Every structure is written in C-alpha cells, then in structure tokens.
C-alpha cells in the first residue's frame, strides 16, 4: 500500500484526504491540499462503542499531517459539536495551526483547551460570516446554516481550481428558534462563478422528505410541561440551546422555574447567554438547592444524559446516585433526543432504570419532543441544485448514508464519474480533467483512555475484549537461575474464567499437563522466551479442550 509519507502533492491538483467522518458518525476531520498549502476542516471525536472497553473517546489519526505540519494554514471549524471540535487538544499538540471558528464554537474550544492545559499559545480566531480569510492558495468564507447548535456555518473555499463548498452539518429551517435561517442568498453568491467541488452532510441522505422544525418541539414540550402534575426533568444535548430556550419560555409561561443539572449544561448555557444566543426570562433560572425547595408543580430540571452517558446527570438520577436531586414517583422525565447510533443500549438501560423508579418517561417514540439537526433528501436535492457542482463528495456519515447521497447526486445531474464515494484515508486528487484515488493515508482510530493513546494496531483493545469474554489465567513457574530448569510445581490462578467451584480441579489438571510438558522438554536449559511460549501453548490448548474458551494466559517466571 502506498503510504502518505511517500506521496507528494501533485502540481495543479486539489487533494482531498478524509481523516475521519467518512464511514462512521463522528471523528470528522477533512484535509484539503493544493501545492504546499493545506487547510483542515474540523477535528472531532468519535464516541466509543460498547466493544471499546474502558475507552473514553476516539480521535483521528493525523499521521498524514505530521510531516506537513508547517504547510497547515489553518484548522477551519464549522460548529461547536464534539464530533467536530473534540479532538483539538490532541491535534494542536502535533499541528499547532491557527483555529478559525464561529463564535459559539470558539468559546467552547477555549474552555476545552483550558481544561486540557493547552490554551496557552493556542491561536484562536473568530470566523465571521461573509468575511474572507486568506490561507495560502485558499481563501475561506463562512456562511450561516441551521443546525442543532448556534453559530453553525458552512465554508466556501476559493482555490486556483475553483470554489469548494463544505456545507458542515446542516438542515433547512425557515423559522428557527435561535439564529437566522439558512443563508441561501449568500450561498448563491458564493456559487455564482461555479462550484468545483461540493462536500455535503450525508447523515440523513437515506431518508426521504425534509427535516422538521424545532417549532414543533416547542408546541409539544409546552403541552407536556404545563400539564405535568409534578416535577419535570428534560434531558437533552447541552449544546441544543434552542431546546433550552424552549424549556425556559415554557417554564416562564407555566409558572415554573428551571434548574440546570450537569456541568456541560451549565457551561454551555453560560456561554450561550454571554453571546446573546439565549434569552432567560427574568427570575426563571434557579439554583438546584432553591429548586429543591419549590413545590413539585413549580420546577423543571434541564439535564444532560440523553445518550445514557455513564457519568451524566440523568444516569445518576436513574440510579439514585445524584448528589443533589432524587427522583420520586410522580415525576415526569422527557428525553428530548434520539439515540446516536451505538448508544441505543445505554439509552434503553437508562429508560428501564427510570421506569423502575415509577416515574413517567416520555421519549421521541410517538411524541414530538425532538427533531434532528441534519438535512434529509429533499433538502439535499436543494443544495445540489443550487450549487450544481463539477465534482461531488459526500461527507459526514456511515457508508450507507454516503452511498445514498452519491446516488442522489447522480439523480440530480452530477456525472457519475464526477461523484466520488471515498472513505477515511483514501486520497482523492482532482483537477479540471477529472479525479482519481492517488493512494491511502493512515486514518484509523486512535483510542484515548486517561493519558494513554493506542492505535488500531495495538493490543490493548483486543486484550480487553478477550478479558471481558473469557477472563484471565496466570501461571507462575519458579526457575533455577543456574540450570534453567523448573523448581517445584507451577501455580495457576484465574479471574473471570470459571466458577469458583470448578477452578481448583481445573487448575490441578492443567498444571499436571503443564508439568508433564515441561519435564519432558528435550532442552536441558529453557530460555525464558521459550518457556513463556511453552506455557501459553500448553495451557491454552488444554483449557480450550476442557472449556471451549480461550482466556488470556499470562506466564509469570520467577527467577530463583
């Protein structure tokens, strides 16, 4: 396979290199390169699946950029969601480029870098819609779009080959709760000279129709909150500031006060208020301790945890572990979100725990308590028809979503050989004559746990999966330092492998087999590496024959 390090940018060509986000939900990071100039769009995290045991987050592999770091003219941010900005503390460590971001995203990034001790020296610059920024061979200009967070923007990049449009995450809402509608007029002006390449959000490209407006959620939440006989808890993404505004307005209209649960909810509400995105009616916000003293029908709690995150406020409420608030029978919990793919199990476990507490749970199944923030097929058709791109690359989505978007683009008139379905790591080169896959770059997952980081080639995840499935067996053997021969009998211990009632007999039989193998070895002196290999193979084979399982076997050699 051709590696990124061996590839040089072809003269007169635009190189498109996705480092994440094309083939999964999350970890969005896209490299655009012309000559010696590089711009990066977004740098997000992917939230771990249930198989990634203990992993806190997954970040992009930036190997492609490491020996090109001096060529990176800027990291351009579309909006402030974690799957678009969450990897910046790690990316900036290796790629210390200036960051251009919309106001809300920039303040969230500032808080994130401060939390990771990386704020000092960071070059943070606000991106203003309609104000061009020169970045080497590129010139970037942001334009307003609608999404489920304030200040979401798309980016137009003028290049020597023509204009590149990156939509960012978007939907079309002509009457949003917060912010301005999608700026079609500006986008049309940016496209007036033709669009060389369109990169467009694919999250709901396989769903016909158009996305719903948050106005529908406002009507539904008003009814549910005003009619609830007791306390109401509304769980939502902390970044869904429009949802917070709906709850604040509803609480004020129904004589309730609102308390915020969860650090991220409190931080993002503060940022949104400081930036003027959130208008809290006078006296409606209350500290948690004050809310606890109010009559049940006078309070709403706005909380994090709509995705079943283990340490979130809603999960701690569901398990009775929240330090400030306890759920009671008669409470109403509204989960104003739908599960992100991969989070379904955690969400439904949380709902089950809430049901056990005899509270009334309202979800998006059969209730208009959530609308998503991504365009569906009718909206995507509109963008394709407005931009009329020479080339098209679907971004942001699982493979089935990307596939659906490519088919839609062809249906809308983009020539089939000008539509490129690429995935993470593939290097696409484009010029006026056409495009081709010019190689591949490392673009796999980098796992983060505490201060540790591992790539997919490491053994950490595999070993954790083995441990979770079959447990661990340790075998201790004492060896004479002078002769290299075994002293006494081996000792075996297991964790998570067999029931305690069976462990003793199985250990005796296993060690009898191992002792026979060691004593029958033809070598007068066993090297440590050979001894470890003999222990692993003998014990592994015997245990599989007896149990049909393959525990992780750890030899412990005691040199006497």
VENURQUI-V805090 format. One record per residue. N is the residue number from 0. SS is DSSP state (hx for helix, st for strand, lp for the rest). Layout:
# VENURQUI-V805090
n:N ss:SS
n:N ss:SS
This chain:
# VENURQUI-V805090
n:0 ss:lp
n:1 ss:lp
n:2 ss:lp
n:3 ss:hx
n:4 ss:hx
n:5 ss:hx
n:6 ss:lp
n:7 ss:lp
n:8 ss:lp
n:9 ss:lp
n:10 ss:lp
n:11 ss:lp
n:12 ss:lp
n:13 ss:st
n:14 ss:st
n:15 ss:st
n:16 ss:st
n:17 ss:st
n:18 ss:st
n:19 ss:st
n:20 ss:lp
n:21 ss:st
n:22 ss:st
n:23 ss:st
n:24 ss:lp
n:25 ss:lp
n:26 ss:lp
n:27 ss:lp
n:28 ss:st
n:29 ss:st
n:30 ss:st
n:31 ss:st
n:32 ss:st
n:33 ss:st
n:34 ss:lp
n:35 ss:lp
n:36 ss:st
n:37 ss:st
n:38 ss:st
n:39 ss:st
n:40 ss:st
n:41 ss:lp
n:42 ss:lp
n:43 ss:lp
n:44 ss:st
n:45 ss:st
n:46 ss:lp
n:47 ss:lp
n:48 ss:lp
n:49 ss:lp
n:50 ss:lp
n:51 ss:lp
n:52 ss:lp
n:53 ss:lp
n:54 ss:lp
n:55 ss:lp
n:56 ss:st
n:57 ss:st
n:58 ss:st
n:59 ss:st
n:60 ss:lp
n:61 ss:lp
n:62 ss:hx
n:63 ss:hx
n:64 ss:hx
n:65 ss:hx
n:66 ss:lp
n:67 ss:lp
n:68 ss:hx
n:69 ss:hx
n:70 ss:hx
n:71 ss:st
n:72 ss:st
n:73 ss:st
n:74 ss:st
n:75 ss:st
n:76 ss:lp
n:77 ss:lp
n:78 ss:lp
n:79 ss:lp
n:80 ss:lp
n:81 ss:hx
n:82 ss:hx
n:83 ss:hx
n:84 ss:hx
n:85 ss:lp
n:86 ss:lp
n:87 ss:hx
n:88 ss:hx
n:89 ss:hx
n:90 ss:hx
n:91 ss:hx
n:92 ss:hx
n:93 ss:hx
n:94 ss:lp
n:95 ss:lp
n:96 ss:lp
n:97 ss:lp
n:98 ss:st
n:99 ss:st
n:100 ss:st
n:101 ss:lp
n:102 ss:hx
n:103 ss:hx
n:104 ss:hx
n:105 ss:hx
n:106 ss:hx
n:107 ss:hx
n:108 ss:hx
n:109 ss:hx
n:110 ss:hx
n:111 ss:hx
n:112 ss:hx
n:113 ss:hx
n:114 ss:hx
n:115 ss:lp
n:116 ss:lp
n:117 ss:lp
n:118 ss:lp
n:119 ss:lp
n:120 ss:lp
n:121 ss:lp
n:122 ss:lp
n:123 ss:st
n:124 ss:st
n:125 ss:st
n:126 ss:lp
n:127 ss:lp
n:128 ss:lp
n:129 ss:lp
n:130 ss:lp
n:131 ss:lp
n:132 ss:st
n:133 ss:st
n:134 ss:st
n:135 ss:lp
n:136 ss:lp
n:137 ss:st
n:138 ss:st
n:139 ss:st
n:140 ss:st
n:141 ss:st
n:142 ss:st
n:143 ss:st
n:144 ss:lp
n:145 ss:st
n:146 ss:lp
n:147 ss:lp
n:148 ss:lp
n:149 ss:lp
n:150 ss:lp
n:151 ss:lp
n:152 ss:st
n:153 ss:st
n:154 ss:st
n:155 ss:st
n:156 ss:st
n:157 ss:st
n:158 ss:st
n:159 ss:lp
n:160 ss:lp
n:161 ss:st
n:162 ss:st
n:163 ss:st
n:164 ss:st
n:165 ss:st
n:166 ss:lp
n:167 ss:lp
n:168 ss:lp
n:169 ss:lp
n:170 ss:st
n:171 ss:lp
n:172 ss:lp
n:173 ss:lp
n:174 ss:lp
n:175 ss:lp
n:176 ss:lp
n:177 ss:lp
n:178 ss:lp
n:179 ss:lp
n:180 ss:lp
n:181 ss:lp
n:182 ss:lp
n:183 ss:hx
n:184 ss:hx
n:185 ss:hx
n:186 ss:hx
n:187 ss:hx
n:188 ss:hx
n:189 ss:hx
n:190 ss:lp
n:191 ss:lp
n:192 ss:lp
n:193 ss:lp
n:194 ss:st
n:195 ss:st
n:196 ss:st
n:197 ss:st
n:198 ss:st
n:199 ss:st
n:200 ss:st
n:201 ss:lp
n:202 ss:lp
n:203 ss:st
n:204 ss:lp
n:205 ss:lp
n:206 ss:lp
n:207 ss:lp
n:208 ss:lp
n:209 ss:lp
n:210 ss:lp
n:211 ss:lp
n:212 ss:lp
n:213 ss:hx
n:214 ss:hx
n:215 ss:hx
n:216 ss:hx
n:217 ss:hx
n:218 ss:hx
n:219 ss:hx
n:220 ss:hx
n:221 ss:hx
n:222 ss:hx
n:223 ss:hx
n:224 ss:hx
n:225 ss:hx
n:226 ss:hx
n:227 ss:lp
n:228 ss:lp
n:229 ss:lp
n:230 ss:lp
n:231 ss:st
n:232 ss:st
n:233 ss:st
n:234 ss:st
n:235 ss:lp
n:236 ss:lp
n:237 ss:lp
n:238 ss:lp
n:239 ss:lp
n:240 ss:hx
n:241 ss:hx
n:242 ss:hx
n:243 ss:hx
n:244 ss:hx
n:245 ss:hx
n:246 ss:hx
n:247 ss:hx
n:248 ss:hx
n:249 ss:hx
n:250 ss:hx
n:251 ss:hx
n:252 ss:hx
n:253 ss:lp
n:254 ss:lp
n:255 ss:lp
n:256 ss:st
n:257 ss:st
n:258 ss:st
n:259 ss:st
n:260 ss:st
n:261 ss:lp
n:262 ss:hx
n:263 ss:hx
n:264 ss:hx
n:265 ss:hx
n:266 ss:hx
n:267 ss:hx
n:268 ss:hx
n:269 ss:hx
n:270 ss:hx
n:271 ss:hx
n:272 ss:hx
n:273 ss:hx
n:274 ss:lp
n:275 ss:lp
n:276 ss:lp
n:277 ss:lp
n:278 ss:lp
n:279 ss:lp
n:280 ss:lp
n:281 ss:lp
n:282 ss:lp
n:283 ss:lp
n:284 ss:st
n:285 ss:lp
n:286 ss:lp
n:287 ss:hx
n:288 ss:hx
n:289 ss:hx
n:290 ss:hx
n:291 ss:hx
n:292 ss:lp
n:293 ss:lp
n:294 ss:lp
n:295 ss:hx
n:296 ss:hx
n:297 ss:hx
n:298 ss:st
n:299 ss:st
n:300 ss:st
n:301 ss:st
n:302 ss:st
n:303 ss:lp
n:304 ss:lp
n:305 ss:lp
n:306 ss:lp
n:307 ss:lp
n:308 ss:lp
n:309 ss:lp
n:310 ss:lp
n:311 ss:lp
n:312 ss:hx
n:313 ss:hx
n:314 ss:hx
n:315 ss:hx
n:316 ss:hx
n:317 ss:hx
n:318 ss:lp
n:319 ss:lp
n:320 ss:lp
n:321 ss:lp
n:322 ss:lp
n:323 ss:lp
n:324 ss:lp
n:325 ss:lp
n:326 ss:lp
n:327 ss:lp
n:328 ss:lp
n:329 ss:lp
n:330 ss:lp
n:331 ss:st
n:332 ss:st
n:333 ss:st
n:334 ss:st
n:335 ss:lp
n:336 ss:lp
n:337 ss:lp
n:338 ss:lp
n:339 ss:lp
n:340 ss:lp
n:341 ss:lp
n:342 ss:lp
n:343 ss:hx
n:344 ss:hx
n:345 ss:hx
n:346 ss:hx
n:347 ss:hx
n:348 ss:hx
n:349 ss:hx
n:350 ss:hx
n:351 ss:hx
n:352 ss:hx
n:353 ss:hx
n:354 ss:hx
n:355 ss:hx
n:356 ss:lp
n:357 ss:lp
n:358 ss:lp
n:359 ss:st
n:360 ss:st
n:361 ss:st
n:362 ss:lp
n:363 ss:lp
n:364 ss:lp
n:365 ss:lp
n:366 ss:lp
n:367 ss:lp
n:368 ss:lp
n:369 ss:lp
n:370 ss:lp
n:371 ss:lp
n:372 ss:lp
n:373 ss:lp
n:374 ss:lp
n:375 ss:st
n:376 ss:hx
n:377 ss:hx
n:378 ss:hx
n:379 ss:hx
n:380 ss:hx
n:381 ss:hx
n:382 ss:hx
n:383 ss:hx
n:384 ss:hx
n:385 ss:hx
n:386 ss:hx
n:387 ss:lp
n:388 ss:st
n:389 ss:st
n:390 ss:st
n:391 ss:st
n:392 ss:st
n:393 ss:st
n:394 ss:st
n:395 ss:lp
n:396 ss:st
n:397 ss:st
n:398 ss:hx
n:399 ss:hx
n:400 ss:hx
n:401 ss:hx
n:402 ss:hx
n:403 ss:hx
n:404 ss:hx
n:405 ss:hx
n:406 ss:hx
n:407 ss:hx
n:408 ss:hx
n:409 ss:hx
n:410 ss:hx
n:411 ss:lp
n:412 ss:lp
n:413 ss:lp
n:414 ss:lp
n:415 ss:hx
n:416 ss:hx
n:417 ss:hx
n:418 ss:st
n:419 ss:lp
n:420 ss:lp
n:421 ss:lp
n:422 ss:lp
n:423 ss:lp
n:424 ss:lp
n:425 ss:st
n:426 ss:st
n:427 ss:st
n:428 ss:st
n:429 ss:st
n:430 ss:st
n:431 ss:lp
n:432 ss:lp
n:433 ss:st
n:434 ss:st
n:435 ss:st
n:436 ss:st
n:437 ss:st
n:438 ss:st
n:439 ss:st
n:440 ss:lp
n:441 ss:lp
n:442 ss:lp
n:443 ss:lp
n:444 ss:st
n:445 ss:st
n:446 ss:st
n:447 ss:st
n:448 ss:st
n:449 ss:lp
n:450 ss:lp
n:451 ss:st
n:452 ss:st
n:453 ss:st
n:454 ss:st
n:455 ss:lp
n:456 ss:lp
n:457 ss:lp
n:458 ss:lp
n:459 ss:hx
n:460 ss:hx
n:461 ss:hx
n:462 ss:hx
n:463 ss:hx
n:464 ss:hx
n:465 ss:hx
n:466 ss:hx
n:467 ss:hx
n:468 ss:hx
n:469 ss:hx
n:470 ss:lp
n:471 ss:st
n:472 ss:st
n:473 ss:st
n:474 ss:st
n:475 ss:st
n:476 ss:st
n:477 ss:st
n:478 ss:st
n:479 ss:lp
n:480 ss:lp
n:481 ss:lp
n:482 ss:lp
n:483 ss:lp
n:484 ss:lp
n:485 ss:st
n:486 ss:st
n:487 ss:st
n:488 ss:st
n:489 ss:st
n:490 ss:st
n:491 ss:st
n:492 ss:st
n:493 ss:st
n:494 ss:st
n:495 ss:lp
n:496 ss:lp
n:497 ss:lp
n:498 ss:lp
n:499 ss:hx
n:500 ss:hx
n:501 ss:hx
n:502 ss:hx
n:503 ss:hx
n:504 ss:hx
n:505 ss:hx
n:506 ss:hx
n:507 ss:hx
n:508 ss:hx
n:509 ss:hx
n:510 ss:hx
n:511 ss:hx
n:512 ss:hx
n:513 ss:hx
n:514 ss:hx
n:515 ss:hx
n:516 ss:hx
n:517 ss:hx
n:518 ss:hx
n:519 ss:lp
n:520 ss:lp
n:521 ss:lp
n:522 ss:lp
n:523 ss:lp
n:524 ss:lp
n:525 ss:lp
n:526 ss:lp
n:527 ss:hx
n:528 ss:hx
n:529 ss:hx
n:530 ss:hx
n:531 ss:hx
n:532 ss:hx
n:533 ss:hx
n:534 ss:hx
n:535 ss:hx
n:536 ss:hx
n:537 ss:hx
n:538 ss:hx
n:539 ss:hx
n:540 ss:hx
n:541 ss:hx
n:542 ss:hx
n:543 ss:hx
n:544 ss:hx
n:545 ss:hx
n:546 ss:hx
n:547 ss:lp
n:548 ss:lp
n:549 ss:lp
n:550 ss:lp
n:551 ss:st
n:552 ss:st
n:553 ss:st
n:554 ss:st
n:555 ss:st
n:556 ss:st
n:557 ss:st
n:558 ss:st
n:559 ss:lp
